[in-house]
Amino acid sequence: MLDTLKQELLTAVTYLKDQKMRFLGKGSMTVFDRANNLIAAEPSADYPAISIADIPVVDISGQIVEGTGSPCIDLPTHIELYRAFPSVSCIIHTHGMYTSAWAQAGRDIPIYGTGHLDFFKEAIPCTRALSASEAESGYEISVGLCIAETFQKKSLSSEATSAVLLFQHGGYVWGSTPTETANRTVALEQIAMLAYLTEKINPDIVGLPRNIIGHSE
Ligand SMILES: [Zn+2]
């Protein structure tokens, strides 16, 4: 079941490890087959070598349909995002060093260069802090709802801005395929590093003027 998607998930996870995107906790990845309402989820245990057989398939309520491995602990967050963003079919959660630094600082990543625009059309938003009751009443679901709320309040499109910073934690990136989403995940880390260095070199720098935005290549 979903063998092609599982293979693509496996390839993307291997790529993320090669790109050193899996330190400080391994993060999580899922792929959603919208036609069949089924999700292939990265297993929760830190398998040294994941095989296709280790990848569980769950339905949209998170119930395991196939596979013996437990799905990643962030699965409820992924499910809330699939519900909120109808064009999304793949989600990657990462703890990239610079991505997480911006998330911990609670700052959006401004658009400081045209390279940012090659992947994301707006600043990368950072969520608000969860309240104590949100955290206690199902942390992972609350995270998904909080991300959706961030996009709604800022009138952002999940297609133009396919990433978010989870305050005090890390990043979530999405797309239509595992390859596209993995590439965006690596790009987000690169953009986060560049933005940090840009502010170090020139603390007075301001974001790109709107007339430049839309002219990148
Ligand atoms: Zn995490």
Residues whose N, C-alpha, C, O or C-beta is under 5 A from the ligand:
A	BS01	ZN	G27 G170
